[in-house]
Amino acid sequence: MERRLRVLGLLALISLTLVLGQGGADLYLMFNAGTEAETFVLPVSPHGGNWRLAVDTFRPSPQDLFEAGEEIVLDNQQVYRVEARSSVILIARPQVPARAGGAK
């Protein structure tokens, strides 16, 4: 589990990576309690999947919360801008290798 906490005056940024067991999804949680937007550097997903947007509390409904399996793949897998006083949850599921030989 990776943790980062930075406090500058009244600005508090927190990010946390949760690895949900072998074969499970990875979650990356970002919290910006400050009054200005901040750009977070995204870690590589431990299971190698692409980061997908599950929740962004700054976005207007219905683009703020996505059903499981309906999350949006991020165009930029390196950074994500978290607006002031907002929270973001990213999810990355392990990539499933293609089955050889097709269905029988």
Residue pairs with C-beta under 8 A, 6 or more apart in sequence:
1 16
1 17
1 18
1 19
2 15
2 16
2 17
2 43
3 14
3 15
3 16
4 13
4 14
4 15
4 16
5 12
5 13
5 14
6 12
6 13
10 34
10 35
11 33
11 34
11 35
11 36
12 31
12 33
12 34
13 30
13 31
13 32
13 33
13 34
13 38
13 40
13 82
14 29
14 30
14 31
14 33
15 28
15 29
15 30
15 31
15 40
16 28
16 29
17 26
17 27
17 28
17 29
17 43
17 46
18 26
18 27
18 28
18 29
19 26
19 46
19 47
20 26
20 27
23 94
24 94
25 47
25 49
25 91
25 92
25 93
25 94
26 45
26 46
26 47
26 49
26 91
26 92
26 93
27 54
27 89
27 90
27 91
28 42
28 43
28 45
28 51
28 89
28 90
28 91
28 92
29 87
29 88
29 89
29 90
30 40
30 80
30 82
30 87
30 88
30 89
30 90
31 82
31 87
32 38
32 82
32 83
32 84
32 85
32 86
32 87
33 85
34 84
34 85
35 84
35 85
36 84
37 81
37 82
37 83
37 84
38 81
38 82
39 79
39 80
39 81
39 82
40 79
40 80
40 81
40 82
40 88
41 78
41 79
42 51
42 74
42 77
42 78
42 79
42 80
42 90
45 51
45 92
47 92
47 93
47 94
47 95
48 92
48 94
48 95
49 92
49 93
49 94
49 95
50 73
50 74
50 77
50 92
51 73
51 74
51 77
51 80
51 90
51 91
51 92
52 71
52 72
52 73
52 74
52 90
52 91
52 92
52 93
53 66
53 71
53 72
53 74
53 88
53 90
54 65
54 66
54 71
54 89
54 90
54 91
55 64
55 65
55 66
55 87
55 88
55 89
56 63
56 64
56 82
56 86
56 87
56 88
56 89
57 64
57 86
57 87
57 88
58 64
58 82
58 83
58 84
58 86
66 72
71 91
74 80
74 90
80 88
80 90
82 88
